[in-house]
Amino acid sequence: MRTLVLVPFLVLASAASPAAEAGLHVVATTSSMGMLARTVGGDLVKVTVLAPPDRDAHFLVAKPSMMVALRNADLLVAVGADLEVAWLPAALQGANNPKILPGAPGYFEGAAQIELIEKGAAADRSKGDVHPQGNPHYYLDPPRMAAVAKALASRLGTLDPAHAAQFDGAAAVFGKQVEARLPAWKQKAAGAPGIVFFHKDGNYLANLLGVPVLGYVEPLPGIPPSASSLKQLVSGLAGRKGVVLYTTFQAADGPKFLQSTLGWPAQQLPLEVALDGDAAAYLALIDKWVAAVASSAP
């Protein structure tokens, strides 16, 4: 029995090296936030991601495994703007780690570092899954993610002053990578007639590319479409051109109905990078989304 207990700990220690020995334990709520922590922190951080990338982060539940990860964290990196409100407060309460609670240096919320779109919606559940603080899905907006990376570097530097310059440099490199790709993204999407998203998770990207959002498969945020709501959507789009984009965790029935009825292309794409995704994986994901947006362009 003793050997069986010791072996897993040896494996974990080996897998975590050298970050676990030399750096900070960072817990990210989503894999996009984990990507930023990994990109900025490099070998000086060990990153654990709470939300699987193939699940809707709105609707998770707090689990004991989340609480264990948070209990041992030096820094929590959250999306914010109430994206994780259904489960993160409960997970934090169960973790009992005051250094990563809101207001503490170990709590970092990306949404608080940038200007959000669609702010000020009334907190009225009859209008669906609304976010009064603003749209939290900024992770499909690379320039905003670069700004969050810069702020995250500053926070990591506060927690680990000896490596502050390294964190700042890594964030700057990421920002330059985004800046270098931005003209090509905009050029590729130029002339795209419009997009129907399933949810409002692509709005930042549409704004960035200057492509109009023509509607949503959901009649209200977080509310599944009905036959009548889809027919109403189709009637408003008849005679127009566009593309239907939805994510890997969103039901395909509605988008496929629009595809067959309107004759538009429809694509299902991952919303997040893989759990261990790096900056290159993130930029490649944006490439895929831009190509999908542009698929109906002349």
Buried (B, 14 or more C-beta within 10 A) or exposed (E): EEEEEEEEEEEEEEEEEEBBEEBBBBBBBBBBBBBBBBBBBBEBBBBBBBBBBBBBBBEBEBBEEBBBBBBBBBBBBBBBBBBBEBBBEBBBEBBEBEEBBBEEEBBBBBBBBBEBBBEEBEEEEEEBBBBEBBBBBBBBBBBBBBBBBBBBBBBBBBBBEEBBEBBBBBBBBBBEBBEEBBEEBBEBBEEBBBBBBBBBBBBBBBBBBEBEBBBBBBBBBBBEBEEEBBEBBBEEBEEEBBBBBBBEBBEBEBBBBBBEBBEBBBBBBBBBBBBEBBBEBBBEBBBEBBBBBBBBBE
